[in-house]
Amino acid sequence: MQPPGATNEWHTLDKDFAPLHEEFRFTLDAFASDELHKLPRYWTERENALARPWMGERVFANPPYGRGLLARCVAKMAREADRAELIVALVPAWTERAWWQDHVEPGRRAGLLEVRFPRGRLRFGWPGRPDGHPRCVAGFPSALIVWRRP
């Protein structure tokens, strides 16, 4: 097993995903892997969600949190917000970061997106391990950013 931080694969647990899917009825898991995906239709690193159009999709996004990757992913989501039917992103609640200030905060202030803060720290899964054996508790609070096409 890899130590925490050695991979960008942080699996959203079913107990956290299921209520979101029930509410939003996602059509696409945009940042997934063959081993860790929440929906039958998903894109892996090979399919590169950053290079694809998201037109008409109802997207669940738990993007990679790696250095520089998260900022690029959030920027892509903000650009796709008026083309996708819906985007729900699970991200760290790092409100002081440039990506948050550049791509989340302006939309929040303008009423173009909703930000939800889940209670407590989320647990994330581990490739090859069942949901009952979470990889670790996040070392940071999380946020759900919800973009809906006007």
PyMOL commands that set and color helices and strands:
alter all, ss='L'
color gray80, all
select helices_A, chain A and resi 14-24+49-51+69-80+98-103+105-109
alter helices_A, ss='H'
color red, helices_A
select strands_A, chain A and resi 11-12+28-29+58-61+86-92+113-116+123-125+136-137+142-148
alter strands_A, ss='S'
color yellow, strands_A
deselect
rebuild
show_as cartoon
